[in-house]
C-alpha cells in the first residue's frame, strides 16, 4: 500500500529544501557582488554550495553566471 500522505510530505520537504538552496545561492551572489572585502570567504562558501548542488543533481551554471 502506498502512503500518499508520506509522499506528499516528502514532496513538500523537497520543495522547502530547493527553496532554501535557492535563497542561499541568491544571498551568496549578493554578498560577493556587494561586499568585495569578504570575497575570499564568500567564494569558498559559493564553491561548497556549487559542489552540493552538483552532488544532488540540481546544479545549473546559469544560476551562478553573475559570479563565475
Order of alpha helices (4+ residues) and beta strands (2+ residues): alpha-alpha
